[in-house]
Amino acid sequence: MANPLAGLPPRLLRTQEAARFLGISIRTLEKHRTYGTGPTYRKIGGRVLYTIRDLEAWSDIGTRKSTRDPNAGTVFPARPLTPQERGEC
């Protein structure tokens, strides 16, 4: 029997669920959203929603093999970025 949920998009998580998934506080996730340093989100009917895929993609940016990994990305803290961090200089 075919799975009736096959082909549907992943479940959308609200801020509280997304923060728990990432292991960070709700307030930190809200700050990331405000400063544009966090995961991609959707705004539907006044609600902020995240897909698991987007949360994983954002957290994967910080994946590294060692402290000296030259290919590691940076997950910035929840604060306004400096021009250097934004790549403007």
PDB file of N, CA, C and O in Angstrom:
ATOM      1  N   MET A   1       0.836  -1.182   0.000  1.00  0.00           N
ATOM      2  CA  MET A   1       0.000   0.000   0.000  1.00  0.00           C
ATOM      3  C   MET A   1       0.881   1.245   0.000  1.00  0.00           C
ATOM      4  O   MET A   1       1.844   1.306   0.764  1.00  0.00           O
ATOM      5  N   ALA A   2       0.585   2.222  -0.820  1.00  0.00           N
ATOM      6  CA  ALA A   2       1.364   3.447  -0.932  1.00  0.00           C
ATOM      7  C   ALA A   2       1.155   4.328   0.298  1.00  0.00           C
ATOM      8  O   ALA A   2       0.068   4.372   0.875  1.00  0.00           O
ATOM      9  N   ASN A   3       2.206   5.016   0.676  1.00  0.00           N
ATOM     10  CA  ASN A   3       2.139   5.934   1.807  1.00  0.00           C
ATOM     11  C   ASN A   3       1.388   7.188   1.371  1.00  0.00           C
ATOM     12  O   ASN A   3       1.831   7.862   0.441  1.00  0.00           O
ATOM     13  N   PRO A   4       0.260   7.529   2.013  1.00  0.00           N
ATOM     14  CA  PRO A   4      -0.516   8.702   1.591  1.00  0.00           C
ATOM     15  C   PRO A   4       0.224  10.015   1.833  1.00  0.00           C
ATOM     16  O   PRO A   4      -0.134  11.037   1.247  1.00  0.00           O
ATOM     17  N   LEU A   5       1.256  10.006   2.692  1.00  0.00           N
ATOM     18  CA  LEU A   5       2.010  11.230   2.969  1.00  0.00           C
ATOM     19  C   LEU A   5       3.224  11.389   2.059  1.00  0.00           C
ATOM     20  O   LEU A   5       3.902  12.415   2.088  1.00  0.00           O
ATOM     21  N   ALA A   6       3.490  10.369   1.254  1.00  0.00           N
ATOM     22  CA  ALA A   6       4.643  10.443   0.348  1.00  0.00           C
ATOM     23  C   ALA A   6       4.443  11.595  -0.632  1.00  0.00           C
ATOM     24  O   ALA A   6       3.353  11.776  -1.174  1.00  0.00           O
ATOM     25  N   GLY A   7       5.470  12.348  -0.849  1.00  0.00           N
ATOM     26  CA  GLY A   7       5.395  13.461  -1.784  1.00  0.00           C
ATOM     27  C   GLY A   7       4.944  14.767  -1.160  1.00  0.00           C
ATOM     28  O   GLY A   7       5.014  15.813  -1.806  1.00  0.00           O
ATOM     29  N   LEU A   8       4.480  14.729   0.090  1.00  0.00           N
ATOM     30  CA  LEU A   8       4.085  15.965   0.760  1.00  0.00           C
ATOM     31  C   LEU A   8       5.336  16.666   1.278  1.00  0.00           C
ATOM     32  O   LEU A   8       6.327  16.005   1.588  1.00  0.00           O
ATOM     33  N   PRO A   9       5.305  17.987   1.376  1.00  0.00           N
ATOM     34  CA  PRO A   9       6.468  18.690   1.917  1.00  0.00           C
ATOM     35  C   PRO A   9       6.655  18.338   3.390  1.00  0.00           C
ATOM     36  O   PRO A   9       5.721  17.874   4.044  1.00  0.00           O
ATOM     37  N   PRO A  10       7.865  18.559   3.911  1.00  0.00           N
ATOM     38  CA  PRO A  10       8.095  18.230   5.312  1.00  0.00           C
ATOM     39  C   PRO A  10       7.221  19.073   6.228  1.00  0.00           C
ATOM     40  O   PRO A  10       6.800  20.174   5.872  1.00  0.00           O
ATOM     41  N   ARG A  11       6.961  18.544   7.391  1.00  0.00           N
ATOM     42  CA  ARG A  11       6.147  19.242   8.382  1.00  0.00           C
ATOM     43  C   ARG A  11       6.808  20.567   8.735  1.00  0.00           C
ATOM     44  O   ARG A  11       8.032  20.649   8.833  1.00  0.00           O
ATOM     45  N   LEU A  12       6.017  21.579   8.921  1.00  0.00           N
ATOM     46  CA  LEU A  12       6.516  22.894   9.292  1.00  0.00           C
ATOM     47  C   LEU A  12       6.528  23.020  10.808  1.00  0.00           C
ATOM     48  O   LEU A  12       5.574  22.632  11.481  1.00  0.00           O
ATOM     49  N   LEU A  13       7.623  23.570  11.342  1.00  0.00           N
ATOM     50  CA  LEU A  13       7.770  23.717  12.785  1.00  0.00           C
ATOM     51  C   LEU A  13       7.607  25.173  13.177  1.00  0.00           C
ATOM     52  O   LEU A  13       8.085  26.066  12.478  1.00  0.00           O
ATOM     53  N   ARG A  14       6.938  25.414  14.288  1.00  0.00           N
ATOM     54  CA  ARG A  14       6.849  26.766  14.834  1.00  0.00           C
ATOM     55  C   ARG A  14       8.157  27.077  15.548  1.00  0.00           C
ATOM     56  O   ARG A  14       9.005  26.203  15.723  1.00  0.00           O
ATOM     57  N   THR A  15       8.308  28.327  15.956  1.00  0.00           N
ATOM     58  CA  THR A  15       9.562  28.778  16.553  1.00  0.00           C
ATOM     59  C   THR A  15       9.971  27.925  17.746  1.00  0.00           C
ATOM     60  O   THR A  15      11.136  27.541  17.853  1.00  0.00           O
ATOM     61  N   GLN A  16       9.048  27.623  18.638  1.00  0.00           N
ATOM     62  CA  GLN A  16       9.378  26.831  19.826  1.00  0.00           C
ATOM     63  C   GLN A  16       9.904  25.448  19.441  1.00  0.00           C
ATOM     64  O   GLN A  16      10.895  24.977  19.998  1.00  0.00           O
ATOM     65  N   GLU A  17       9.234  24.802  18.486  1.00  0.00           N
ATOM     66  CA  GLU A  17       9.666  23.473  18.040  1.00  0.00           C
ATOM     67  C   GLU A  17      11.009  23.541  17.314  1.00  0.00           C
ATOM     68  O   GLU A  17      11.863  22.673  17.493  1.00  0.00           O
ATOM     69  N   ALA A  18      11.189  24.577  16.493  1.00  0.00           N
ATOM     70  CA  ALA A  18      12.439  24.738  15.742  1.00  0.00           C
ATOM     71  C   ALA A  18      13.608  24.985  16.697  1.00  0.00           C
ATOM     72  O   ALA A  18      14.693  24.433  16.510  1.00  0.00           O
ATOM     73  N   ALA A  19      13.390  25.806  17.707  1.00  0.00           N
ATOM     74  CA  ALA A  19      14.446  26.079  18.685  1.00  0.00           C
ATOM     75  C   ALA A  19      14.818  24.800  19.426  1.00  0.00           C
ATOM     76  O   ALA A  19      15.998  24.533  19.650  1.00  0.00           O
ATOM     77  N   ARG A  20      13.842  24.027  19.798  1.00  0.00           N
ATOM     78  CA  ARG A  20      14.109  22.758  20.482  1.00  0.00           C
ATOM     79  C   ARG A  20      14.878  21.819  19.560  1.00  0.00           C
ATOM     80  O   ARG A  20      15.816  21.153  19.997  1.00  0.00           O
ATOM     81  N   PHE A  21      14.487  21.761  18.287  1.00  0.00           N
ATOM     82  CA  PHE A  21      15.174  20.922  17.295  1.00  0.00           C
ATOM     83  C   PHE A  21      16.652  21.300  17.194  1.00  0.00           C
ATOM     84  O   PHE A  21      17.513  20.424  17.101  1.00  0.00           O
ATOM     85  N   LEU A  22      16.950  22.617  17.214  1.00  0.00           N
ATOM     86  CA  LEU A  22      18.324  23.099  17.073  1.00  0.00           C
ATOM     87  C   LEU A  22      19.095  23.079  18.390  1.00  0.00           C
ATOM     88  O   LEU A  22      20.324  23.155  18.391  1.00  0.00           O
ATOM     89  N   GLY A  23      18.388  22.979  19.503  1.00  0.00           N
ATOM     90  CA  GLY A  23      19.048  22.993  20.801  1.00  0.00           C
ATOM     91  C   GLY A  23      19.436  24.390  21.259  1.00  0.00           C
ATOM     92  O   GLY A  23      20.398  24.561  22.007  1.00  0.00           O
ATOM     93  N   ILE A  24      18.677  25.397  20.804  1.00  0.00           N
ATOM     94  CA  ILE A  24      18.915  26.775  21.222  1.00  0.00           C
ATOM     95  C   ILE A  24      17.632  27.332  21.825  1.00  0.00           C
ATOM     96  O   ILE A  24      16.567  26.727  21.697  1.00  0.00           O
ATOM     97  N   SER A  25      17.732  28.470  22.474  1.00  0.00           N
ATOM     98  CA  SER A  25      16.545  29.051  23.091  1.00  0.00           C
ATOM     99  C   SER A  25      15.641  29.693  22.031  1.00  0.00           C
ATOM    100  O   SER A  25      16.082  30.040  20.935  1.00  0.00           O
ATOM    101  N   ILE A  26      14.389  29.834  22.391  1.00  0.00           N
ATOM    102  CA  ILE A  26      13.423  30.491  21.500  1.00  0.00           C
ATOM    103  C   ILE A  26      13.884  31.922  21.218  1.00  0.00           C
ATOM    104  O   ILE A  26      13.843  32.387  20.079  1.00  0.00           O
ATOM    105  N   ARG A  27      14.318  32.604  22.263  1.00  0.00           N
ATOM    106  CA  ARG A  27      14.752  33.996  22.120  1.00  0.00           C
ATOM    107  C   ARG A  27      15.947  34.109  21.167  1.00  0.00           C
ATOM    108  O   ARG A  27      16.010  35.037  20.361  1.00  0.00           O
ATOM    109  N   THR A  28      16.883  33.178  21.257  1.00  0.00           N
ATOM    110  CA  THR A  28      18.038  33.200  20.355  1.00  0.00           C
ATOM    111  C   THR A  28      17.591  33.020  18.911  1.00  0.00           C
ATOM    112  O   THR A  28      18.082  33.712  18.020  1.00  0.00           O
ATOM    113  N   LEU A  29      16.669  32.101  18.672  1.00  0.00           N
ATOM    114  CA  LEU A  29      16.165  31.893  17.314  1.00  0.00           C
ATOM    115  C   LEU A  29      15.431  33.139  16.823  1.00  0.00           C
ATOM    116  O   LEU A  29      15.551  33.506  15.653  1.00  0.00           O
ATOM    117  N   GLU A  30      14.673  33.792  17.703  1.00  0.00           N
ATOM    118  CA  GLU A  30      13.987  35.042  17.324  1.00  0.00           C
ATOM    119  C   GLU A  30      15.002  36.129  16.964  1.00  0.00           C
ATOM    120  O   GLU A  30      14.805  36.871  16.002  1.00  0.00           O
ATOM    121  N   LYS A  31      16.089  36.222  17.737  1.00  0.00           N
ATOM    122  CA  LYS A  31      17.127  37.212  17.431  1.00  0.00           C
ATOM    123  C   LYS A  31      17.786  36.907  16.085  1.00  0.00           C
ATOM    124  O   LYS A  31      18.029  37.818  15.293  1.00  0.00           O
ATOM    125  N   HIS A  32      18.072  35.642  15.827  1.00  0.00           N
ATOM    126  CA  HIS A  32      18.639  35.270  14.527  1.00  0.00           C
ATOM    127  C   HIS A  32      17.719  35.724  13.403  1.00  0.00           C
ATOM    128  O   HIS A  32      18.188  36.225  12.381  1.00  0.00           O
ATOM    129  N   ARG A  33      16.426  35.553  13.580  1.00  0.00           N
ATOM    130  CA  ARG A  33      15.472  35.964  12.554  1.00  0.00           C
ATOM    131  C   ARG A  33      15.510  37.481  12.374  1.00  0.00           C
ATOM    132  O   ARG A  33      15.474  37.970  11.245  1.00  0.00           O
ATOM    133  N   THR A  34      15.581  38.220  13.463  1.00  0.00           N
ATOM    134  CA  THR A  34      15.614  39.675  13.406  1.00  0.00           C
ATOM    135  C   THR A  34      16.855  40.184  12.684  1.00  0.00           C
ATOM    136  O   THR A  34      16.770  41.110  11.878  1.00  0.00           O
ATOM    137  N   TYR A  35      18.013  39.578  12.972  1.00  0.00           N
ATOM    138  CA  TYR A  35      19.275  40.041  12.402  1.00  0.00           C
ATOM    139  C   TYR A  35      19.601  39.405  11.050  1.00  0.00           C
ATOM    140  O   TYR A  35      20.572  39.793  10.400  1.00  0.00           O
ATOM    141  N   GLY A  36      18.806  38.447  10.632  1.00  0.00           N
ATOM    142  CA  GLY A  36      19.053  37.806   9.340  1.00  0.00           C
ATOM    143  C   GLY A  36      20.201  36.822   9.365  1.00  0.00           C
ATOM    144  O   GLY A  36      20.771  36.512   8.318  1.00  0.00           O
ATOM    145  N   THR A  37      20.555  36.321  10.549  1.00  0.00           N
ATOM    146  CA  THR A  37      21.674  35.381  10.672  1.00  0.00           C
ATOM    147  C   THR A  37      21.204  33.945  10.866  1.00  0.00           C
ATOM    148  O   THR A  37      22.025  33.038  11.006  1.00  0.00           O
ATOM    149  N   GLY A  38      19.917  33.736  10.874  1.00  0.00           N
ATOM    150  CA  GLY A  38      19.376  32.413  11.175  1.00  0.00           C
ATOM    151  C   GLY A  38      18.918  31.644   9.957  1.00  0.00           C
ATOM    152  O   GLY A  38      19.176  32.032   8.818  1.00  0.00           O
ATOM    153  N   PRO A  39      18.236  30.547  10.220  1.00  0.00           N
ATOM    154  CA  PRO A  39      17.741  29.710   9.125  1.00  0.00           C
ATOM    155  C   PRO A  39      16.612  30.391   8.353  1.00  0.00           C
ATOM    156  O   PRO A  39      15.944  31.294   8.855  1.00  0.00           O
ATOM    157  N   THR A  40      16.425  29.936   7.134  1.00  0.00           N
ATOM    158  CA  THR A  40      15.323  30.416   6.308  1.00  0.00           C
ATOM    159  C   THR A  40      14.009  30.050   6.984  1.00  0.00           C
ATOM    160  O   THR A  40      13.875  28.967   7.554  1.00  0.00           O
ATOM    161  N   TYR A  41      13.053  30.948   6.918  1.00  0.00           N
ATOM    162  CA  TYR A  41      11.743  30.686   7.518  1.00  0.00           C
ATOM    163  C   TYR A  41      10.645  31.138   6.576  1.00  0.00           C
ATOM    164  O   TYR A  41      10.896  31.821   5.583  1.00  0.00           O
ATOM    165  N   ARG A  42       9.438  30.749   6.901  1.00  0.00           N
ATOM    166  CA  ARG A  42       8.264  31.141   6.126  1.00  0.00           C
ATOM    167  C   ARG A  42       7.308  31.889   7.040  1.00  0.00           C
ATOM    168  O   ARG A  42       7.210  31.579   8.227  1.00  0.00           O
ATOM    169  N   LYS A  43       6.617  32.852   6.506  1.00  0.00           N
ATOM    170  CA  LYS A  43       5.617  33.589   7.263  1.00  0.00           C
ATOM    171  C   LYS A  43       4.276  33.291   6.609  1.00  0.00           C
ATOM    172  O   LYS A  43       4.009  33.727   5.489  1.00  0.00           O
ATOM    173  N   ILE A  44       3.442  32.550   7.315  1.00  0.00           N
ATOM    174  CA  ILE A  44       2.154  32.119   6.772  1.00  0.00           C
ATOM    175  C   ILE A  44       1.059  32.494   7.765  1.00  0.00           C
ATOM    176  O   ILE A  44       1.027  31.996   8.890  1.00  0.00           O
ATOM    177  N   GLY A  45       0.175  33.368   7.338  1.00  0.00           N
ATOM    178  CA  GLY A  45      -0.930  33.772   8.205  1.00  0.00           C
ATOM    179  C   GLY A  45      -0.468  34.366   9.518  1.00  0.00           C
ATOM    180  O   GLY A  45      -1.111  34.162  10.548  1.00  0.00           O
ATOM    181  N   GLY A  46       0.632  35.095   9.503  1.00  0.00           N
ATOM    182  CA  GLY A  46       1.154  35.706  10.716  1.00  0.00           C
ATOM    183  C   GLY A  46       2.011  34.786  11.556  1.00  0.00           C
ATOM    184  O   GLY A  46       2.570  35.211  12.567  1.00  0.00           O
ATOM    185  N   ARG A  47       2.125  33.531  11.154  1.00  0.00           N
ATOM    186  CA  ARG A  47       2.945  32.564  11.890  1.00  0.00           C
ATOM    187  C   ARG A  47       4.291  32.416  11.205  1.00  0.00           C
ATOM    188  O   ARG A  47       4.390  32.442   9.979  1.00  0.00           O
ATOM    189  N   VAL A  48       5.322  32.260  12.019  1.00  0.00           N
ATOM    190  CA  VAL A  48       6.661  31.983  11.516  1.00  0.00           C
ATOM    191  C   VAL A  48       6.850  30.478  11.567  1.00  0.00           C
ATOM    192  O   VAL A  48       6.673  29.854  12.614  1.00  0.00           O
ATOM    193  N   LEU A  49       7.213  29.895  10.421  1.00  0.00           N
ATOM    194  CA  LEU A  49       7.360  28.448  10.316  1.00  0.00           C
ATOM    195  C   LEU A  49       8.680  28.088   9.653  1.00  0.00           C
ATOM    196  O   LEU A  49       9.162  28.794   8.767  1.00  0.00           O
ATOM    197  N   TYR A  50       9.254  26.976  10.100  1.00  0.00           N
ATOM    198  CA  TYR A  50      10.527  26.479   9.580  1.00  0.00           C
ATOM    199  C   TYR A  50      10.353  25.053   9.086  1.00  0.00           C
ATOM    200  O   TYR A  50       9.584  24.285   9.663  1.00  0.00           O
ATOM    201  N   THR A  51      11.063  24.695   8.021  1.00  0.00           N
ATOM    202  CA  THR A  51      11.106  23.285   7.616  1.00  0.00           C
ATOM    203  C   THR A  51      12.327  22.645   8.261  1.00  0.00           C
ATOM    204  O   THR A  51      13.328  23.315   8.518  1.00  0.00           O
ATOM    205  N   ILE A  52      12.239  21.374   8.514  1.00  0.00           N
ATOM    206  CA  ILE A  52      13.374  20.636   9.075  1.00  0.00           C
ATOM    207  C   ILE A  52      14.558  20.728   8.120  1.00  0.00           C
ATOM    208  O   ILE A  52      15.699  20.875   8.557  1.00  0.00           O
ATOM    209  N   ARG A  53      14.297  20.643   6.844  1.00  0.00           N
ATOM    210  CA  ARG A  53      15.350  20.738   5.828  1.00  0.00           C
ATOM    211  C   ARG A  53      16.110  22.066   5.953  1.00  0.00           C
ATOM    212  O   ARG A  53      17.338  22.078   5.877  1.00  0.00           O
ATOM    213  N   ASP A  54      15.394  23.184   6.143  1.00  0.00           N
ATOM    214  CA  ASP A  54      16.048  24.486   6.286  1.00  0.00           C
ATOM    215  C   ASP A  54      16.836  24.583   7.591  1.00  0.00           C
ATOM    216  O   ASP A  54      17.917  25.170   7.615  1.00  0.00           O
ATOM    217  N   LEU A  55      16.313  24.019   8.662  1.00  0.00           N
ATOM    218  CA  LEU A  55      17.021  24.028   9.945  1.00  0.00           C
ATOM    219  C   LEU A  55      18.312  23.227   9.844  1.00  0.00           C
ATOM    220  O   LEU A  55      19.356  23.652  10.339  1.00  0.00           O
ATOM    221  N   GLU A  56      18.237  22.074   9.204  1.00  0.00           N
ATOM    222  CA  GLU A  56      19.434  21.240   9.033  1.00  0.00           C
ATOM    223  C   GLU A  56      20.457  21.928   8.131  1.00  0.00           C
ATOM    224  O   GLU A  56      21.656  21.886   8.405  1.00  0.00           O
ATOM    225  N   ALA A  57      19.986  22.560   7.058  1.00  0.00           N
ATOM    226  CA  ALA A  57      20.899  23.248   6.135  1.00  0.00           C
ATOM    227  C   ALA A  57      21.630  24.379   6.854  1.00  0.00           C
ATOM    228  O   ALA A  57      22.830  24.566   6.653  1.00  0.00           O
ATOM    229  N   TRP A  58      20.924  25.126   7.680  1.00  0.00           N
ATOM    230  CA  TRP A  58      21.545  26.229   8.426  1.00  0.00           C
ATOM    231  C   TRP A  58      22.571  25.692   9.412  1.00  0.00           C
ATOM    232  O   TRP A  58      23.679  26.220   9.507  1.00  0.00           O
ATOM    233  N   SER A  59      22.210  24.650  10.144  1.00  0.00           N
ATOM    234  CA  SER A  59      23.156  24.111  11.128  1.00  0.00           C
ATOM    235  C   SER A  59      24.344  23.440  10.445  1.00  0.00           C
ATOM    236  O   SER A  59      25.435  23.400  11.012  1.00  0.00           O
ATOM    237  N   ASP A  60      24.150  22.916   9.238  1.00  0.00           N
ATOM    238  CA  ASP A  60      25.245  22.279   8.495  1.00  0.00           C
ATOM    239  C   ASP A  60      26.334  23.277   8.095  1.00  0.00           C
ATOM    240  O   ASP A  60      27.470  22.879   7.836  1.00  0.00           O
ATOM    241  N   ILE A  61      25.999  24.557   8.043  1.00  0.00           N
ATOM    242  CA  ILE A  61      27.000  25.576   7.700  1.00  0.00           C
ATOM    243  C   ILE A  61      28.166  25.513   8.678  1.00  0.00           C
ATOM    244  O   ILE A  61      29.311  25.744   8.288  1.00  0.00           O
ATOM    245  N   GLY A  62      27.893  25.203   9.944  1.00  0.00           N
ATOM    246  CA  GLY A  62      28.938  25.161  10.953  1.00  0.00           C
ATOM    247  C   GLY A  62      29.640  23.823  11.081  1.00  0.00           C
ATOM    248  O   GLY A  62      30.435  23.633  12.001  1.00  0.00           O
ATOM    249  N   THR A  63      29.367  22.893  10.180  1.00  0.00           N
ATOM    250  CA  THR A  63      30.008  21.574  10.242  1.00  0.00           C
ATOM    251  C   THR A  63      31.503  21.708  10.005  1.00  0.00           C
ATOM    252  O   THR A  63      31.944  22.392   9.082  1.00  0.00           O
ATOM    253  N   ARG A  64      32.267  21.047  10.849  1.00  0.00           N
ATOM    254  CA  ARG A  64      33.723  21.079  10.704  1.00  0.00           C
ATOM    255  C   ARG A  64      34.321  19.789  11.209  1.00  0.00           C
ATOM    256  O   ARG A  64      33.720  19.094  12.027  1.00  0.00           O
ATOM    257  N   LYS A  65      35.512  19.467  10.720  1.00  0.00           N
ATOM    258  CA  LYS A  65      36.219  18.253  11.131  1.00  0.00           C
ATOM    259  C   LYS A  65      37.218  18.534  12.238  1.00  0.00           C
ATOM    260  O   LYS A  65      37.545  17.641  13.020  1.00  0.00           O
ATOM    261  N   SER A  66      37.704  19.755  12.312  1.00  0.00           N
ATOM    262  CA  SER A  66      38.646  20.138  13.356  1.00  0.00           C
ATOM    263  C   SER A  66      38.549  21.641  13.556  1.00  0.00           C
ATOM    264  O   SER A  66      37.860  22.335  12.809  1.00  0.00           O
ATOM    265  N   THR A  67      39.245  22.136  14.571  1.00  0.00           N
ATOM    266  CA  THR A  67      39.235  23.579  14.823  1.00  0.00           C
ATOM    267  C   THR A  67      39.972  24.349  13.737  1.00  0.00           C
ATOM    268  O   THR A  67      39.810  25.564  13.616  1.00  0.00           O
ATOM    269  N   ARG A  68      40.779  23.653  12.949  1.00  0.00           N
ATOM    270  CA  ARG A  68      41.551  24.292  11.881  1.00  0.00           C
ATOM    271  C   ARG A  68      41.017  23.952  10.496  1.00  0.00           C
ATOM    272  O   ARG A  68      41.721  24.133   9.502  1.00  0.00           O
ATOM    273  N   ASP A  69      39.794  23.466  10.417  1.00  0.00           N
ATOM    274  CA  ASP A  69      39.203  23.065   9.139  1.00  0.00           C
ATOM    275  C   ASP A  69      39.066  24.284   8.225  1.00  0.00           C
ATOM    276  O   ASP A  69      38.277  25.180   8.525  1.00  0.00           O
ATOM    277  N   PRO A  70      39.815  24.343   7.112  1.00  0.00           N
ATOM    278  CA  PRO A  70      39.761  25.513   6.234  1.00  0.00           C
ATOM    279  C   PRO A  70      38.468  25.614   5.432  1.00  0.00           C
ATOM    280  O   PRO A  70      38.165  26.676   4.888  1.00  0.00           O
ATOM    281  N   ASN A  71      37.707  24.538   5.352  1.00  0.00           N
ATOM    282  CA  ASN A  71      36.470  24.544   4.574  1.00  0.00           C
ATOM    283  C   ASN A  71      35.236  24.797   5.432  1.00  0.00           C
ATOM    284  O   ASN A  71      34.111  24.759   4.933  1.00  0.00           O
ATOM    285  N   ALA A  72      35.442  25.051   6.703  1.00  0.00           N
ATOM    286  CA  ALA A  72      34.307  25.236   7.606  1.00  0.00           C
ATOM    287  C   ALA A  72      33.638  26.584   7.359  1.00  0.00           C
ATOM    288  O   ALA A  72      34.302  27.593   7.122  1.00  0.00           O
ATOM    289  N   GLY A  73      32.329  26.575   7.420  1.00  0.00           N
ATOM    290  CA  GLY A  73      31.568  27.809   7.313  1.00  0.00           C
ATOM    291  C   GLY A  73      31.402  28.437   8.683  1.00  0.00           C
ATOM    292  O   GLY A  73      31.893  27.906   9.679  1.00  0.00           O
ATOM    293  N   THR A  74      30.718  29.559   8.736  1.00  0.00           N
ATOM    294  CA  THR A  74      30.506  30.243   9.998  1.00  0.00           C
ATOM    295  C   THR A  74      29.026  30.442  10.236  1.00  0.00           C
ATOM    296  O   THR A  74      28.322  31.019   9.407  1.00  0.00           O
ATOM    297  N   VAL A  75      28.559  29.960  11.376  1.00  0.00           N
ATOM    298  CA  VAL A  75      27.217  30.278  11.835  1.00  0.00           C
ATOM    299  C   VAL A  75      27.412  31.436  12.801  1.00  0.00           C
ATOM    300  O   VAL A  75      27.929  31.252  13.904  1.00  0.00           O
ATOM    301  N   PHE A  76      27.003  32.616  12.391  1.00  0.00           N
ATOM    302  CA  PHE A  76      27.241  33.816  13.180  1.00  0.00           C
ATOM    303  C   PHE A  76      26.345  33.855  14.409  1.00  0.00           C
ATOM    304  O   PHE A  76      25.273  33.249  14.417  1.00  0.00           O
ATOM    305  N   PRO A  77      26.781  34.572  15.458  1.00  0.00           N
ATOM    306  CA  PRO A  77      25.929  34.728  16.630  1.00  0.00           C
ATOM    307  C   PRO A  77      24.714  35.591  16.298  1.00  0.00           C
ATOM    308  O   PRO A  77      24.674  36.265  15.269  1.00  0.00           O
ATOM    309  N   ALA A  78      23.741  35.557  17.177  1.00  0.00           N
ATOM    310  CA  ALA A  78      22.500  36.312  16.974  1.00  0.00           C
ATOM    311  C   ALA A  78      22.723  37.767  17.376  1.00  0.00           C
ATOM    312  O   ALA A  78      22.358  38.188  18.474  1.00  0.00           O
ATOM    313  N   ARG A  79      23.323  38.519  16.470  1.00  0.00           N
ATOM    314  CA  ARG A  79      23.585  39.942  16.669  1.00  0.00           C
ATOM    315  C   ARG A  79      23.763  40.572  15.294  1.00  0.00           C
ATOM    316  O   ARG A  79      23.950  39.861  14.306  1.00  0.00           O
ATOM    317  N   PRO A  80      23.708  41.899  15.222  1.00  0.00           N
ATOM    318  CA  PRO A  80      23.951  42.529  13.918  1.00  0.00           C
ATOM    319  C   PRO A  80      25.354  42.200  13.428  1.00  0.00           C
ATOM    320  O   PRO A  80      26.305  42.202  14.209  1.00  0.00           O
ATOM    321  N   LEU A  81      25.484  41.919  12.142  1.00  0.00           N
ATOM    322  CA  LEU A  81      26.778  41.582  11.564  1.00  0.00           C
ATOM    323  C   LEU A  81      27.571  42.846  11.249  1.00  0.00           C
ATOM    324  O   LEU A  81      27.001  43.876  10.889  1.00  0.00           O
ATOM    325  N   THR A  82      28.883  42.755  11.387  1.00  0.00           N
ATOM    326  CA  THR A  82      29.756  43.859  10.996  1.00  0.00           C
ATOM    327  C   THR A  82      29.854  43.873   9.473  1.00  0.00           C
ATOM    328  O   THR A  82      29.530  42.877   8.827  1.00  0.00           O
ATOM    329  N   PRO A  83      30.295  44.984   8.895  1.00  0.00           N
ATOM    330  CA  PRO A  83      30.467  45.013   7.434  1.00  0.00           C
ATOM    331  C   PRO A  83      31.412  43.907   6.942  1.00  0.00           C
ATOM    332  O   PRO A  83      31.189  43.345   5.870  1.00  0.00           O
ATOM    333  N   GLN A  84      32.460  43.588   7.708  1.00  0.00           N
ATOM    334  CA  GLN A  84      33.390  42.530   7.316  1.00  0.00           C
ATOM    335  C   GLN A  84      32.680  41.176   7.305  1.00  0.00           C
ATOM    336  O   GLN A  84      32.885  40.377   6.391  1.00  0.00           O
ATOM    337  N   GLU A  85      31.859  40.920   8.299  1.00  0.00           N
ATOM    338  CA  GLU A  85      31.126  39.656   8.355  1.00  0.00           C
ATOM    339  C   GLU A  85      30.119  39.540   7.226  1.00  0.00           C
ATOM    340  O   GLU A  85      29.855  38.444   6.731  1.00  0.00           O
ATOM    341  N   ARG A  86      29.554  40.674   6.818  1.00  0.00           N
ATOM    342  CA  ARG A  86      28.603  40.668   5.705  1.00  0.00           C
ATOM    343  C   ARG A  86      29.320  40.573   4.368  1.00  0.00           C
ATOM    344  O   ARG A  86      28.683  40.359   3.336  1.00  0.00           O
ATOM    345  N   GLY A  87      30.653  40.731   4.376  1.00  0.00           N
ATOM    346  CA  GLY A  87      31.427  40.645   3.142  1.00  0.00           C
ATOM    347  C   GLY A  87      31.425  41.943   2.353  1.00  0.00           C
ATOM    348  O   GLY A  87      31.641  41.930   1.141  1.00  0.00           O
ATOM    349  N   GLU A  88      31.184  43.066   3.025  1.00  0.00           N
ATOM    350  CA  GLU A  88      31.119  44.348   2.347  1.00  0.00           C
ATOM    351  C   GLU A  88      32.474  45.029   2.224  1.00  0.00           C
ATOM    352  O   GLU A  88      32.608  45.994   1.470  1.00  0.00           O
ATOM    353  N   CYS A  89      33.466  44.557   2.935  1.00  0.00           N
ATOM    354  CA  CYS A  89      34.793  45.203   2.875  1.00  0.00           C
ATOM    355  C   CYS A  89      35.809  44.277   2.294  1.00  0.00           C
ATOM    356  O   CYS A  89      36.977  44.645   2.166  1.00  0.00           O
TER     357      CYS A  89
END
